[in-house]
Amino acid sequence: MEKIFFVENTIGSAWFRILNLIVETGNDFYDEGRPLRELNGIKLTIRRPDHKDGFIWSVGNKKVIELFRKSFLGSEKWLEDVDIVQNFGKNDAISYSVRLFDYEGFDQVENIIERLVKIPESKRCMIITPLPHRDWKLDYLPCIDTIHFLTREDKINTYIHCRGLDFAQKAYANFICLAELQSYVLNEIIKRGGSKKYRLGTMDIMIDSAHIYSDTLPIAKKLIEKGRKYNEKSGA
């Protein structure tokens, strides 16, 4: 199977391009009995990730975005299932905020910020999200598995691995949260004595399964229609 690699300027254009690609050329398969359409092994570079991306905030579901932000950079302890087919119940999926800021008592984000202030060239600044001994018992695994921060040429870059992203219901919110985390780390490093020359770098994402579920195809098509109207109006 041919791998897909491309470069986009924004998280909005990246999400929309992949969504269209899945609908038009994705392979029909299934996930534990549930039909889906997917593309495998997508490698994506986003030149200018911005969590205030106007396209996503206008086209995507704002309620979903805000729910994800609370469970990513907020204080929510549990994820809320936004899928039209419920995958997990209340208190069945540990939030990203716990995984990032309180990984069994360890603040991974704080550790990365402090290390990059002291050792800017470090290549050990990786966040891991799975808690296998807990996740498997809850029958849930996070979609975003690792987030690696690298400071190169005065830029804070991120390299992210995702086992799978649902591009009709969630991926745009994931992209917002990842971009916001990257911006937060950059600003904290500068505040704490890092080089004022530091800038926001690129975001590189590897997605094993970029998909939409067959029963969410109407949602995907509505998003595509809304996105095209937005682009026509803005002249994009």
PyMOL commands that set and color helices and strands:
alter all, ss='L'
color gray80, all
select helices_A, chain A and resi 11-25+54-59+62-72+96-101+108-118+132-138+171-191+214-234
alter helices_A, ss='H'
color red, helices_A
select strands_A, chain A and resi 4-8+27-31+34-46+126-128+144-152+155-162+165-166+199-213
alter strands_A, ss='S'
color yellow, strands_A
deselect
rebuild
show_as cartoon
